[in-house]
Amino acid sequence: MNIQAIINNYYTPNTKLHNIYMWHANDVAQKALRIAQKHPELAVDVRFIEEAAMLHDIGIFKTHAPHIGCKGTMPYICHGYLGNELLVAEGFPKHGLVCERHTGVGLRLEAIVSRQLPVPHRDMQPQSLEEKIICFADKFYSKSQPGHQKSVKKIRKELSKHGAYQVEVFDEWCEMFL
């Protein structure tokens, strides 16, 4: 699979959005790969982690986030399931699940329904270790501050705005992956 070809199919090279996308995806991929390297006992698929981390945000261009160059019409929270749809169409459904399941620490069906989130009503929580590692790594990097790694304290504070469950899962991942 040529990851760069898939990315270039949706993002025009050397544009603001492409550059932000690549910077963020590379940061997340490198963090995820360091976690995998630090924990050989997890026996994860390193190649899959690298590919899926590079593609986890493929759907952002369909959302409305002008501060990072996204000129779509959908709410930003939709980028995960939109990315899943794109990668399923490309023939990479397993990679697509990473897209769908990486928002926050994943979205529980109960939270989607109770908060009336504009996403499909299905469980969108990471299942595999690879999905969890990529989701965890993603929490450390913002697209609005490329290359800057957030602290665990800052991530916990951000996640707490979305409920105690998000922080609990993140804390479990800290124990597993740090």
Sequence and secondary structure as in RCSB ss.txt:
>XXXX:A:sequence
MNIQAIINNYYTPNTKLHNIYMWHANDVAQKALRIAQKHPELAVDVRFIEEAAMLHDIGIFKTHAPHIGCKGTMP
YICHGYLGNELLVAEGFPKHGLVCERHTGVGLRLEAIVSRQLPVPHRDMQPQSLEEKIICFADKFYSKSQPGHQK
SVKKIRKELSKHGAYQVEVFDEWCEMFL
>XXXX:A:secstr
  HHHHHHHHS TTSHHHHHHHHHHHHHHHHHHHHHHH GGG   HHHHHHHHHHTTGGGGGBEEGGGTEE SB 
GGGHHHHHHHHHHHTT HHHHHHHHH STT B HHHHHHTT SS SS B   SHHHHHHHHHHTTB TTSTT B 
 HHHHHHHHHTT HHHHHHHHHHHHHH 
